[in-house]
Amino acid sequence: MGNKLFHENPLFTLKWMSRYAAYTRSARWSKSKLHAFQDNKLRKIIQYAGKHVPYYRELFAQIGLDTKSFRGRDDLHKIPLLDKETLRTRPEEFISDEAGKLNCRTEKTSGSTGTPLEILLDEESRINKMAASWRAHVWAGDSFFVNKFMIKGLSETFKQDYGVVRDSFFRKCVFLNSSRMTKETCLAAAELLRRYQPVFYEGYSRSFIDFLQFIKDKKHSIISPRGIFCYGETLSQQTRSFVENGFASRAYDFYANAENSAMICQLPSGRKLFTEDYFYPEVLDGNGYPSETNYGELVSTSFYNYAIPLIRYRTRDNVRLADKQDCSFREVLEIEGRMDDFIEMPDGRKIYFAEGALGYAKGIIMAQYIQEKPGELVVSLLVDDLFDPASYLEIEKGLRKRIGDSLKVHFKIVDELEKKPSGKVPFIINRIGVEHLD
């Protein structure tokens, strides 16, 4: 994949930079202007889906939805919610018959519950996600002209455990693979931080905590960044405090999904907002109605991915909104997303994210990693008739790429995955050191 973190061509870069300029303006829109924009975007994607996407052509015919008279936000409730399982088991029905014209790329994701999905993302969708994400980066203190430090799972991108790459023409990026963090790699990365002095950090919040623990003796030589951009998991108050105190900087919470259908970002003031010029969010109660308590499941409708339109898509993540909304974008007080345990490695490493290995196997409905004993890992799979036992080899190959060869891996087909008391299905369950009462 080369040494650069971004692999789009220069024309793509110019396009998303132009879109970024538009996003800086739309952040200041009035509510009435934002709502008119949302209605227009919803009408366009609903009309397009009804004409070019098999699943929606059939669905709209069944429910009697007239796309030509569709008004936007006020009519959205007429469309049934979309589950991940429907998208996963019937993917060909969601692909636009014009996808070949849209310069698409495929994104493989397992999601927060290990549910494998293969998403087709058109160029317009990728441009808008990058532009909207960059706005959030800038709010957190990033710029084109400063070096940055990144900790995340990079096994698919780099063979090295740590290093330096040119992130763009203007800056360099010190990177550390969170899946292979040891005291030695962290100290080596800390030396690179001392040398290149990046002033913007991004990555997994709990990996930053592990990094701090490994470099206690070298922490004094690292300058405090302008901001720490955290994504991939729920940023709890305890984790936030540890990261902010450890680096003497503010942590910024960022939420987005690989399906390019939802985004929540944080302002310098600390307020978290729906990015409502990028997608349309709904917060629904357990019965699928707008929540009267301002707490419920986030359901998203994408404005931009015409290759596979996601309309009223259930994210399976819950959010809590502020009671008083005094700006155009709604304020989010809490994101109740993923907060898994970790896979404990024999050498002391902690692996928080390893679900990408599941994206290459067909027939998996959901999955769960369970660690009962040191040195062993059980992969529980909920499968359908399309699952081929030969997929075990592909899953294990992808898993080994992320965690190495030191764990024994066992596969188990199950009828149901383990749930938390809240009803959520954690992707990783670590029971090492936990006493069990028979």
Protein Blocks (a to p, Z undefined) as FASTA:
>chain_A
ZZbfbfcdfklmmmmmmmmmmmmmmmmpcfklmmmmmmmmmmmmmmmmmmmmmklmmmmm
mnopafklpnbjmlmmmpccddfklmmmmmmlmpcfklmmnopaddddebjnopacdddd
dfklmmmmmmmmmmmmmmnopafkbccdddddfklmpmbfbdcddfbfkbccddddfklg
cfklmmmmmmmmmmnopabdcddfklmmmmmmmmmmmmmmpccdfbdcdehiacdfklmm
mmmmmnopacddddddfklpaccdddfkopacddfklbccddddfkopacfklpacdddd
dfklmmlccehiaehiacdddfbdcbfbdcdfbdcdddddddddfkopacfbfklmmmmp
ghiabdcdddfbghiacddddddfkbcfklmmmmmmmmmmmnojmbccdddddfbdcddf
kopacfbdcfehiacdZZ
